[in-house]
Amino acid sequence: MNTLSLKDKISFSKDYPKKEILYDSENAKAVLFCLEPGQGVGPHAVSSEVALMAIEGKGVFITGDGEKKVEKNSLIVCKENEQHGIRAEKERFVVMAVISPRP
C-alpha cells in the first residue's frame, strides 16, 4: 500500500494549470490539478468514468449537464465518454481526478 499527503503535492503555477500524477497503474489513474484564479481544464471526454473531488477552494465543475459551482469536499462522477472539465474562478482551486479504468 502506498500512502501520500495531498497537502505535500499541492503547488501552483501562474502560467498554466499545475498537474501532478498521484497514482498510475493499468487499472486506474489519480491526478491532482492545482488551478490559480481564471485557470481551467476545458471540457473533454475519455472512455472511462472520472470522479472529480474538490480538495481546496471553490470553483466550477463542467459536465455534459452544464456547470456547477462547488467547494471543498464536493464530488462529482462523470460516466464514460461524458464531457467534463474544471475551472477556478476568484480563488485557487485544487481538484483530484480519479479515472477508472485507465484510458
C-alpha positions in Angstrom: 0.0 0.0 0.0 1.2 3.5 -0.8 0.3 6.5 1.3 0.9 10.1 0.4 -0.1 13.5 1.7 -2.1 15.6 -0.8 -1.1 18.7 1.1 2.5 18.0 0.2 1.7 17.6 -3.5 -0.2 20.9 -3.9 1.7 23.6 -5.9 0.7 26.3 -8.3 1.9 28.0 -11.5 0.9 31.4 -12.6 1.5 30.3 -16.2 -0.6 27.1 -16.5 -2.8 24.7 -14.6 -0.5 22.5 -12.5 -0.9 18.8 -12.9 0.6 16.1 -10.6 0.2 12.4 -11.2 -0.5 10.8 -7.8 -1.1 7.2 -9.0 -0.9 5.5 -12.3 -1.5 1.8 -13.0 -3.1 -0.2 -15.7 -6.4 -0.2 -13.7 -6.7 3.4 -12.6 -5.1 6.9 -12.6 -5.3 9.7 -10.0 -4.3 13.2 -10.9 -4.1 16.4 -8.8 -4.9 19.7 -10.5 -3.9 22.9 -8.9 -5.5 26.0 -10.5 -4.9 29.7 -10.0 -7.9 32.0 -10.4 -9.0 32.0 -14.0 -7.2 28.8 -15.0 -9.0 25.7 -16.1 -9.0 22.4 -17.9 -11.5 22.6 -20.8 -14.3 20.1 -21.4 -13.2 16.8 -22.8 -14.3 13.2 -22.7 -12.4 9.9 -22.0 -13.6 6.3 -22.4 -13.6 5.8 -18.6 -15.5 7.0 -15.5 -14.0 10.1 -13.9 -14.5 11.1 -10.2 -13.7 14.8 -9.5 -13.2 15.7 -5.9 -12.7 19.3 -4.7 -9.8 19.3 -2.3 -9.3 23.0 -1.6 -11.1 26.3 -2.6 -14.1 26.9 -4.7 -14.5 26.6 -8.4 -16.7 25.1 -11.2 -17.1 21.5 -12.4 -18.2 21.4 -16.0 -20.1 18.3 -17.2 -22.5 17.4 -20.0 -25.3 18.7 -17.8 -23.7 22.2 -17.5 -21.7 24.0 -14.9 -21.9 23.5 -11.2 -20.2 25.8 -8.6 -18.6 23.7 -5.9 -16.3 24.0 -2.9 -14.0 21.8 -0.8 -15.3 18.2 -0.2 -17.7 18.3 -3.3 -17.6 15.2 -5.5 -19.0 14.6 -9.0 -18.8 11.4 -11.0 -18.8 11.6 -14.8 -19.8 8.5 -16.8 -17.6 7.2 -19.7 -17.5 9.5 -22.7 -19.2 12.3 -20.7 -17.7 15.8 -21.2 -16.0 17.1 -18.0 -13.7 20.0 -17.1 -12.8 22.3 -14.2 -12.3 26.0 -13.7 -11.1 28.2 -10.8 -12.9 31.5 -10.6 -11.9 34.0 -7.9 -9.7 31.8 -5.8 -7.3 28.9 -6.0 -8.9 25.6 -6.7 -7.5 22.1 -6.1 -9.2 19.0 -7.6 -8.3 15.4 -7.6 -9.4 13.3 -10.6 -9.6 9.5 -10.3 -10.0 7.8 -13.7 -11.0 4.2 -13.9 -10.4 2.1 -15.8 -7.3 3.8 -17.0 -7.9 5.0 -20.6 
